[in-house]
Amino acid sequence: MSAAHDRSPGSPLAALVACLDAAVGADCSQSICAGVKAGLERYAAADQGGLDRVLPRTGGDKYGRHLLHRDPQGRYTIVAMTWESGQGTPIHDHCGMWCVECVQAGRIVVTSYDRSEVSGAGGGDGEQVRFARAAEVTAGVGEAGSLIPPFDYHVIHNPFDARAVTVHVYGGEMERCQVFLPAGEGDLYRAETRCLSYSADG
Ligand SMILES: [Fe+2]
């Protein structure tokens, strides 16, 4: 177990898990996400950049994805992500799962998109979709945001010189999502299912 996974009594991660265990008992996604957001903001303050010191670096365009905790009842997972300068995601969804994200180190840019269908493939791979940029937010340490379906098409990108670290809490385990890759013409994208895995340390 690495320092990032330390859940000994009194550790920042133990406090976060206790907070999330309580938060996921709320009766709607909005209320759950509000409780999770408060927990993540406290975690960022308590962690004091600890995740940034212990999580390994990744090369190329492959951002790091580290499982910190899986709720034994399957209600949520806590995943830390590392973003070296220039790394980011394509436009993607969260397959209908709520998510709350909080910055632990550095800064990230989150761009959200509105979608409109163009040609159907039953909502699956190969579907052609047009996206329009809806909003762009730069988030720094301790700043958190929620993604509650159906408004969940977005890109995370680190255009800054310094590495960024974020922690994401999902309402389950996100093993795959749909990504949207440029289809060669302006705002036109092609849907593709992407399986997600964790970096080597878990
Ligand atoms: Fe995402």
Residues whose N, C-alpha, C, O or C-beta is under 5 A from the ligand:
A	BS01	LIG	none
